[in-house]
Amino acid sequence: MPRQSRIDAPGALHHIILRGIERKTIFRDGNDKDFFLKRLGSILTVSNTSCFAWVLMDNHVHMLLRTGDISVSTVMSRLLTGYAIYFNRKYRRHGQLFQNRFKSILCEEDPYFLELVRYIHLNPLRAKIVNEYKDLKAYPYSGHGVIMGKYKRKWQNINYVLNHFGESYINSKRSYSRFVSAGIKKGKRPDLTGGGLVRSAGGWSVLKELSRNNLRIKGDERILGESDFVLRVLERAEESFKNRILLKDKINLDLIIETVAMHYDLEKSEIKTKSKERAISKARAIICYIAVRKLEFSCVDVALELGLSPSTVSKAIIRGKKEKEKELIINKIM
């Protein structure tokens, strides 16, 4: 069966799970984990992606992220590619480090947000890396210790979590700790990692028909939520996918470049030079933003067309988003 596309949108909440290939170790020492976290923090900050909970185990990782300026897939691709290169060089190994694609479960926030924070942060206790709950906050590779004030990670959003437990920092921290502790007796919670009971192999319309027949729908493997949430998400995702396909049939990279060049009174050939002139740099940034963010061309394709590196395209996307003229140009193209 072909793998299903990821469902994502700005502001979407995702439970991310990644594992080593064949469940092998992906962190051999603390230095490996520190490198991973440094890279993670940098990418989350640049992409404006919020992280509410996380834990690094020896052979897998859990994170609770909210999509920011770029897709979660792009965030994870940058993170895992860079880490795999580091790991393979350090240990003189070759080949794949991670098991297939990372798992990304789009989550309905109200019923699941705090449950996921608790589930993720209890991982070291369930795995017996720490023996007692009171020792959990001392584990340095989990967001729990950050929320409890033992460690500092500027890229972790602890305020959003604690605000669910009250306005006072001290009292909310205590309430949060009691909430996490109460989750120990709940065990492994496979309901928070499997996504749901029904896959949407036939599309959202099939699920909708099941709903009309009063059959309860929990979700598909990419979604954690109740029936109405699942249907809304799948409907939006299918509509978005169809719209992108229709636009891509009419709009190619050459048309985007030509339209932007005309707007700035430039030649197309000028945009493909290495010039750092303000107008040319601005034009390139808007091209990257429209192509990747609006039409989901890959960074690699855009980089080849413009004669840039994929990392340069990624940085240009962020600049392009800030340009006020981009909406005017988007309207001309679409």
C-alpha positions as CSV (number, residue, x, y, z in Angstrom):
1,M,0.0,0.0,0.0
2,P,1.4,3.4,-0.9
3,R,2.2,5.6,2.1
4,Q,-0.2,8.3,2.9
5,S,0.8,12.0,2.7
6,R,1.3,14.0,5.8
7,I,-1.4,16.3,7.0
8,D,-0.2,19.7,8.1
9,A,-1.0,23.4,8.3
10,P,0.2,26.4,10.3
11,G,-0.8,26.0,13.9
12,A,-1.3,22.2,13.7
13,L,-0.4,20.1,16.7
14,H,1.8,17.0,16.0
15,H,3.0,14.1,18.1
16,I,6.3,13.2,16.5
17,I,7.8,9.8,17.0
18,L,11.1,8.7,15.4
19,R,13.1,5.5,15.9
20,G,16.4,4.1,14.9
21,I,16.4,1.6,12.1
22,E,15.6,-1.9,13.4
23,R,15.2,-0.1,16.7
24,K,18.9,0.3,17.0
25,T,20.6,3.0,19.1
26,I,20.6,6.5,17.6
27,F,22.3,8.2,20.7
28,R,25.4,6.4,22.0
29,D,26.4,9.1,24.5
30,G,25.4,12.4,26.0
31,N,27.4,14.3,23.3
32,D,25.1,12.8,20.6
33,K,22.0,13.9,22.5
34,D,23.5,17.4,23.0
35,F,24.3,17.8,19.3
36,F,20.7,16.7,18.4
37,L,19.2,19.2,20.9
38,K,21.4,22.0,19.7
39,R,20.4,21.4,16.1
40,L,16.7,20.9,17.1
41,G,16.7,24.2,19.0
42,S,18.2,26.1,16.1
43,I,15.7,24.8,13.6
44,L,12.7,25.3,15.8
45,T,13.8,28.9,16.5
46,V,14.4,29.8,12.9
47,S,11.1,28.2,11.7
48,N,9.0,29.5,14.6
49,T,7.9,26.0,15.5
50,S,6.7,25.6,19.0
51,C,7.8,22.6,21.1
52,F,5.8,21.8,24.2
53,A,7.1,18.3,25.2
54,W,10.0,16.1,24.2
55,V,12.2,13.2,25.3
56,L,15.3,11.6,23.9
57,M,15.7,7.9,24.6
58,D,18.6,5.8,23.3
59,N,16.8,4.5,20.3
60,H,13.8,6.8,19.8
61,V,12.5,10.3,20.3
62,H,9.1,11.8,21.1
63,M,8.1,15.5,20.5
64,L,5.0,17.5,20.7
65,L,5.3,20.3,18.1
66,R,3.1,23.1,16.7
67,T,3.7,23.9,13.0
68,G,5.2,27.3,12.5
69,D,6.5,29.1,9.4
70,I,7.4,25.9,7.6
71,S,6.0,22.4,7.5
72,V,6.8,19.8,10.2
73,S,8.1,17.6,7.4
74,T,10.7,20.2,6.4
75,V,11.7,20.8,10.1
76,M,12.2,17.1,10.6
77,S,14.1,16.6,7.3
78,R,16.6,19.3,8.2
79,L,17.0,17.9,11.7
80,L,17.4,14.3,10.8
81,T,19.6,14.8,7.7
82,G,22.1,16.9,9.7
83,Y,22.1,14.5,12.6
84,A,22.5,11.4,10.5
85,I,25.5,13.0,8.8
86,Y,27.0,13.8,12.2
87,F,26.4,10.4,13.6
88,N,27.7,8.5,10.5
89,R,30.9,10.5,10.4
90,K,31.5,10.2,14.1
91,Y,31.1,6.4,14.2
92,R,32.4,5.7,10.7
93,R,29.2,4.0,9.6
94,H,27.2,4.2,6.4
95,G,23.6,3.8,5.5
96,Q,20.2,4.7,7.0
97,L,20.1,5.7,10.6
98,F,16.4,6.2,11.2
99,Q,13.5,3.7,10.7
100,N,11.6,4.7,7.5
101,R,9.9,8.1,7.9
102,F,9.3,9.6,11.2
103,K,5.7,9.2,12.5
104,S,3.6,12.3,12.6
105,I,0.2,12.3,14.3
106,L,-2.0,15.3,13.9
107,C,-3.7,15.9,17.2
108,E,-7.0,17.4,18.3
109,E,-5.8,19.8,21.0
110,D,-8.5,20.1,23.7
111,P,-8.8,16.5,24.7
112,Y,-5.2,15.4,24.0
113,F,-2.7,18.2,24.6
114,L,-2.0,17.7,28.3
115,E,-2.3,13.9,28.0
116,L,0.4,13.9,25.3
117,V,2.7,16.2,27.4
118,R,2.3,13.8,30.3
119,Y,2.8,10.7,28.2
120,I,5.9,12.0,26.5
121,H,7.5,13.2,29.7
122,L,6.9,9.9,31.6
123,N,8.9,7.9,29.0
124,P,12.2,7.7,31.1
125,L,10.2,6.4,34.1
126,R,8.3,3.8,32.1
127,A,11.7,2.6,30.5
128,K,13.2,2.5,34.0
129,I,15.9,5.0,33.1
130,V,14.9,6.7,36.3
131,N,13.6,4.7,39.3
132,E,11.2,7.1,40.9
133,Y,9.0,10.0,39.8
134,K,10.9,12.4,42.0
135,D,14.0,11.6,40.0
136,L,12.3,12.4,36.6
137,K,13.0,16.1,36.7
138,A,16.8,15.4,36.9
139,Y,16.8,13.5,33.6
140,P,18.5,16.0,31.3
141,Y,17.1,14.8,28.0
142,S,13.4,15.5,28.6
143,G,11.2,18.6,28.6
144,H,9.9,17.7,32.1
145,G,13.0,19.0,33.8
146,V,12.7,22.2,31.9
147,I,9.1,22.8,33.0
148,M,10.1,22.0,36.5
149,G,12.9,24.6,36.4
150,K,15.8,22.2,36.6
151,Y,17.1,23.0,33.1
152,K,16.7,25.8,30.6
153,R,15.9,25.3,26.9
154,K,14.9,28.7,25.3
155,W,13.2,26.9,22.4
156,Q,10.8,25.0,24.6
157,N,7.5,26.7,25.3
158,I,6.9,26.0,29.0
159,N,4.4,28.9,29.6
160,Y,1.8,27.5,27.3
161,V,1.8,24.2,29.2
162,L,1.9,25.8,32.7
163,N,-0.9,28.2,31.8
164,H,-3.2,25.2,31.8
165,F,-2.6,24.8,35.5
166,G,-3.0,28.4,36.7
167,E,-1.5,31.8,36.6
168,S,1.0,31.6,39.4
169,Y,4.3,30.0,38.2
170,I,4.9,28.2,41.5
171,N,1.4,26.9,41.9
172,S,1.0,25.9,38.2
173,K,4.3,24.0,38.4
174,R,3.1,22.1,41.4
175,S,-0.2,21.3,39.7
176,Y,1.6,20.2,36.6
177,S,3.8,17.9,38.6
178,R,0.8,16.3,40.3
179,F,-0.9,15.8,37.0
180,V,2.1,14.1,35.5
181,S,2.6,11.9,38.5
182,A,-1.1,10.8,38.3
183,G,-0.4,9.5,34.8
184,I,2.0,6.8,36.0
185,K,-0.8,4.3,36.7
186,K,-2.1,4.8,33.2
187,G,0.7,2.7,31.7
188,K,2.0,2.8,28.1
189,R,-1.1,4.5,26.5
190,P,-1.0,3.0,23.0
191,D,-4.1,5.1,22.3
192,L,-1.8,8.2,22.1
193,T,0.7,6.7,19.6
194,G,-1.4,4.7,17.2
195,G,-3.5,7.5,15.7
196,G,-6.9,5.8,15.6
197,L,-8.9,2.8,14.7
198,V,-10.0,3.4,11.1
199,R,-7.7,4.4,8.2
200,S,-9.0,6.8,5.5
201,A,-8.0,4.5,2.6
202,G,-11.1,5.5,0.8
203,G,-10.7,9.3,1.5
204,W,-12.6,11.5,3.8
205,S,-15.9,11.0,1.9
206,V,-15.9,7.3,2.9
207,L,-15.5,8.2,6.6
208,K,-18.2,10.7,6.2
209,E,-20.6,8.1,4.9
210,L,-19.7,5.8,7.8
211,S,-20.5,8.7,10.1
212,R,-24.0,9.2,8.5
213,N,-24.6,5.5,9.3
214,N,-23.9,6.2,13.0
215,L,-20.7,4.2,12.9
216,R,-18.2,5.8,15.4
217,I,-14.9,6.9,13.8
218,K,-11.8,7.4,15.9
219,G,-9.5,8.5,13.2
220,D,-6.9,7.3,10.8
221,E,-3.2,6.5,11.5
222,R,-2.2,10.2,10.9
223,I,-4.8,11.7,13.2
224,L,-5.6,11.6,16.9
225,G,-9.1,12.9,17.5
226,E,-12.8,12.3,17.6
227,S,-15.0,11.8,14.5
228,D,-15.9,15.4,13.7
229,F,-12.2,16.5,14.1
230,V,-11.1,13.7,11.8
231,L,-13.6,14.5,9.1
232,R,-12.8,18.2,9.2
233,V,-9.1,17.6,8.9
234,L,-9.4,15.1,6.1
235,E,-11.8,17.3,4.2
236,R,-9.5,20.3,4.4
237,A,-6.4,18.2,3.5
238,E,-8.1,16.7,0.4
239,E,-9.4,20.1,-0.7
240,S,-5.9,21.6,-0.2
241,F,-4.3,18.8,-2.1
242,K,-6.7,19.1,-5.0
243,N,-6.1,22.9,-5.2
244,R,-2.3,22.5,-5.2
245,I,-2.6,19.9,-8.0
246,L,-4.8,22.2,-10.1
247,L,-2.4,25.2,-9.5
248,K,0.7,23.2,-10.3
249,D,-0.9,22.1,-13.6
250,K,-1.1,25.8,-14.6
251,I,1.8,27.3,-12.8
252,N,5.5,26.2,-13.2
253,L,8.6,27.6,-11.7
254,D,9.4,29.5,-14.9
255,L,6.1,31.4,-14.7
256,I,6.8,32.4,-11.1
257,I,10.2,33.6,-11.9
258,E,8.9,35.6,-15.0
259,T,6.1,37.2,-13.0
260,V,8.4,38.3,-10.1
261,A,11.1,39.5,-12.6
262,M,8.5,41.7,-14.4
263,H,7.3,43.1,-11.0
264,Y,10.8,44.3,-10.1
265,D,11.7,45.3,-13.7
266,L,14.4,42.6,-13.9
267,E,15.5,40.1,-16.5
268,K,15.0,36.5,-15.6
269,S,18.7,35.9,-16.1
270,E,19.5,38.5,-13.4
271,I,17.6,36.6,-10.8
272,K,19.6,33.5,-11.5
273,T,22.9,35.2,-10.9
274,K,24.8,35.4,-7.6
275,S,24.1,39.1,-7.3
276,K,23.2,40.4,-3.8
277,E,21.7,43.6,-5.1
278,R,18.6,44.4,-3.0
279,A,16.0,44.1,-5.7
280,I,17.4,40.8,-7.0
281,S,17.8,39.4,-3.5
282,K,14.2,40.4,-2.7
283,A,12.9,38.9,-5.9
284,R,14.6,35.6,-5.2
285,A,13.2,35.5,-1.7
286,I,9.6,36.0,-2.9
287,I,10.1,33.3,-5.6
288,C,11.3,30.8,-3.0
289,Y,8.4,31.7,-0.7
290,I,5.7,31.4,-3.3
291,A,7.1,28.2,-4.9
292,V,7.7,26.3,-1.7
293,R,5.1,27.6,0.7
294,K,2.2,28.3,-1.6
295,L,2.6,25.6,-4.2
296,E,4.8,23.1,-2.4
297,F,7.6,22.7,-4.9
298,S,10.5,21.1,-3.2
299,C,13.5,23.2,-2.0
300,V,15.7,21.1,-4.2
301,D,13.8,21.8,-7.4
302,V,13.7,25.6,-6.6
303,A,17.4,25.5,-5.8
304,L,18.3,23.8,-9.1
305,E,16.2,26.3,-11.0
306,L,17.8,29.4,-9.3
307,G,21.3,28.0,-9.1
308,L,21.2,28.1,-5.3
309,S,21.8,25.5,-2.5
310,P,18.7,24.1,-0.7
311,S,19.8,25.7,2.5
312,T,19.9,29.1,0.8
313,V,16.4,28.5,-0.5
314,S,15.2,27.7,3.0
315,K,16.6,30.9,4.4
316,A,15.2,32.9,1.5
317,I,11.7,31.5,2.2
318,I,11.8,33.2,5.6
319,R,12.9,36.5,4.1
320,G,10.2,36.2,1.4
321,K,7.5,35.7,4.0
322,K,8.3,39.1,5.5
323,E,8.1,41.0,2.1
324,K,4.9,43.1,2.0
325,E,4.8,42.9,-1.9
326,K,4.5,39.1,-1.9
327,E,0.7,39.1,-1.7
328,L,0.4,41.5,-4.7
329,I,2.6,39.2,-6.7
330,I,0.8,36.0,-5.5
331,N,-2.4,37.5,-6.8
332,K,-0.8,38.1,-10.2
333,I,0.4,34.5,-10.5
334,M,-2.7,32.8,-9.1
